[in-house]
Amino acid sequence: MENNVSTNKLIIHCCHHKTGTMVMTKILHDVCKHFKLKLQSCSQKNLRTDTDVWIQHHSRIDFSIINRPVIGTHMIRNPYSIIISAFEYHKITTEKWANQKIKNLNNITYKEALNRLNEKDGIYFEMANKFFLESSRNTINDIYNWNYNMPNFLETKYEDLMTNFNETLTNIFKHYEFTPSMIDTALKISEKHNINLKNPTLLKNSKHITNKSIDLNIWKTYFTPKLKHTFLKIYPRDIFSKIGYYNDLDDSEHTEKKNETN
């Protein structure tokens, strides 16, 4: 079995809540198992010195205390999609953090709060609160504050993984310095985790995947122009341009300003 990945370099996959974390964790778990690479999915305080591949769920890393070369990937997602995916998922999740009572929320849980609200108010709640790391506001702010100018990190998007599964993974494994034959093997191992190829019944029964149709534009059925304006009152106005996503409000506001001057 070929395995020419440098054992000295630490490979890091940085992600955020609702940005393909589960599917990438499954992929990296199976690939690392095949190539006998030591994988950890943990906070930095629990990172072992002999780990080959590290998954950091919230992309919060102190690089100054890592005493070895690093190569990594960072996966993000359209902020509107993050909010809608989180809004739907958090209403049914069994994750511990979402099911503990919050003193500053009338002693109810995050999950209970969402299920008591109508759709509009629930989306606003998901968009605006900062109760937990998994809250969309913290997630999106972390994405905004990430350093996108690190040459040793490959920037990737969840949308690309969904639409160009093999091509995106090829770029990821190539960045990890896998050999061509290792990449071919890794792609074969990863194929079973391609959501687009999953049995519709299995996909329907998955509790973690709330968007059963894998419609990357489903957020458009939720986000009205008013809700988009509300979003931009909460988040930095340049968030979409900074992280490489298109925001149609930019076009509409440009048109409005142009009409005002004519």
Buried (B, 14 or more C-beta within 10 A) or exposed (E): EEBEBEEEBBBBBBBBBBBBBBBBBEBBBBBBEBBEBEBBBBEEEEBEEEBBBBBBBBBBBEEEEBEEEBBBBBBBBBBBBBBBBBBBBBBEBEBEBBEEEBEEBEEEBBBBBBEEBEEEEBBBBBBBBEBBBBBBBBBBBBBBEBEEEEEEBBBBBBBBBBEEBEEBBBBBBBBBEBBEEBBEBBBEBBEEBBBEEBEEEEBEEEEEBBBEEEEBEBBEEBBEEEBBEBBBEBBEEEBBEBBEBEBEBBEEBEEEEEEEEE
